[in-house]
Amino acid sequence: MNTFFKDLSNMEGPYLIGEIGINHNGDIDIAKKLIDATNACGWHCAKFQKRNPDICVPEHQKNIERETPWGRMTYIDYKHKIEFEKEEYDIINSYAANKPINWTVSVWDLDSLNFIKDYDVPFIKIPSAHITNNELLLEAAKSNIPIIISTGMSNWKMIDDAVKIIDKYTDQFAILHCNSTYPAPYSELNLNVIPTMKNRYGCIVGYSGHEFNLEPSVIAVTLGAVIIERHITLDHDMWGTDQSSSLEVHAMDILRKR
């Protein structure tokens, strides 16, 4: 039986998720280095993002050409190039187990949810962009895998509706307060919503931060956040839209020690 949330309740500090996302740029060696960093800094989980680009990329964007480090290509070809598949996830699974450190993914579609069921992950993440994807929420709730939901770009009704769907099938879920702007302005973080969420839903609440600094994550813990998720990178200057608002390794180490 998966005891993820029970184990969380026995921890002294917050559960730290290093959101690798697609900051690996399709390179398994970069992914390994980010898993190494997550483990070396004393964080608890390295997280990736799993998509079927053919489903997730809107039709009108698929054939738009863009410049990439690998040359000019269509957006759909770019998304396939940086997407890990079974070969890479088998490597990630073995590599993380040898540390040992937890790893998991955000699922962006039903194909990806079914894909991750073949691995023994501590939880699955529903990203903010899919908090209104009722079919994905329903199937995730039926999976018997603990669920974490991010709430960026949402209002109370959206969160209420998502919790209502999940709560029919499982009580093994947590909610992360989130502002989806990259980077998120400090004036819009609204961290005081964290205790409100705890009272409203009666579940574990955490914080997924996209700001430059570390203080909001520390404040979130003082307000009751049990889970902290931050994007991580080897270097802010690497290719990718998420790199600049991610934490480099030295910042990961500092946050863990706070």
Protein Blocks (a to p, Z undefined) as FASTA:
>chain_A
ZZklmmmmmpfbdcddddfkjmnnopaklmmmmmmmmmmnopabdcdddddfklmpcfkl
mmpccddfkbpcdfklmmmmmpccfklmmmmmmmmmmmpccdddddfbfklmmmmmmpcc
fbdcddfklmmmmklmmmmmmnopacdddfehiafklmmmmmmmmmmmoccdcdddddfb
dcddfklnommlmmmmmmmnopacddddfbfblmlmmmmmmnopabdcddddfbfkbgcj
klmmpccfklmmmmmmZZ
